[in-house]
Amino acid sequence: MLNMGGPSTVPETYDFLRNLFMDGDLIPLPFQRVLAPLIAKRRTPQIEKQYTDIGGGSPILRYTDYQGAAMCALLDELHPETAPHKHYVAFRYANPLTQETARRMREDGIRRAIAFTQYPQYSCSTTGSSLNELFRRGRAGEMGEVEWSVIDRWGTHPGFIKAVTQNVEAALSKFEPSSRSDVVLLFSAHSLPMSVVNRGDPYVLEVAASVNAVMDQLGHSNPYRLVWQSQVGPSAWLGMQTGEAIKGLARLGKKQVILVPIAFTSDHIETLYELDMEYTKEGKEPGMEIRRSESLNESPVFIRALADIVSQHLSDYSSGKIGPTSVQMGLRCPGCKSATCGQQKHWFARGGR
């Protein structure tokens, strides 16, 4: 289960930030090895305070472990021919890092594995970065001989869409029936540097497809927009930013808003701090009523969706209907210049060989 991760405790914050800023797939920086530790050190006190404010660390590992264990229990019933199933968590920037997970898999004697992204929508800077790291560890022999296949995107899977829609409907129910249809839905996703977008990254298209699928389920009952959060650094990033959108809606007289985390599978700092504290506070100043639809966390509908995704993948793979990777994963961004990306895609297309 591949994801960005987050520090489980406040003292882990610096290491998390250093790893994050060292990743050129996510945040391209000049002189990255020199600048990344400096930027991380400068930002650590501020981010430590944010993690303290949300309870002393990120809950993303706890939720991912919960989702993984529940998913595997369902998989043992849905696809008994490959049981027993076991989940591993491989975070890109926080413990358990991919390197540690690779060691555990080798010790456990794993011979067959699925790289299952926990980013519903694909981006080279998120799923791609995690797959690059997994490829580096696999090529170096750190996991032993493993037959790999990849689930690289699932942003329009019916179960995922149903789980998100249910949470939006629950948030809408908290508004007065007389004004409910006027509530603006702001679907908020992690932003990307424009340098990543402009090289042909598919993320924007795939997030928009998820939003459209949710709105179809809702019968297009409310006005909505797709906005972007978590910009870092001075370079140009994809907008409009969530905070600016809230200010703009207030100026236009739209006083009721639901924030919908459309690209996250569980709570972490971007939901618990940015959405719940930072943006909600900004909206209260001009008198707005802002609510957030819950994250997927322990949603049984979402966990069933995860199990369905893997079960279908296993069935299609064993029958020869699909190969180790999807057709879409095989296409590099038209502007891609990363040698690692090309090598990684080739390696996974051969099942990790």
Salt bridges, closest charged atoms under 4 A:
ASP15 OD1 - ARG18 NH1 3.46
ASP23 OD1 - ARG92 NH2 3.69
ASP53 OD2 - LYS49 NZ 3.03
ASP65 OD1 - HIS87 NE2 2.82
ASP76 OD1 - HIS85 ND1 2.70
GLU81 OE2 - HIS79 NE2 3.39
GLU100 OE2 - ARG103 NH2 2.36
GLU107 OE2 - ARG103 NH1 2.43
GLU133 OE1 - ARG136 NH2 3.01
GLU133 OE2 - ARG137 NE 3.02
GLU142 OE2 - ARG137 NH1 3.16
ASP152 OD2 - ARG153 NE 2.51
GLU206 OE2 - ARG153 NH1 2.45
ASP216 OD1 - HIS220 NE2 2.81
GLU244 OE2 - LYS247 NZ 3.48
ASP267 OD1 - ARG292 NH2 3.10
GLU270 OE2 - HIS190 NE2 3.21
GLU270 OE1 - HIS268 NE2 3.18
ASP276 OD1 - ARG292 NE 2.51
GLU289 OE2 - ARG291 NH2 3.38
ASP308 OD1 - ARG304 NE 3.28
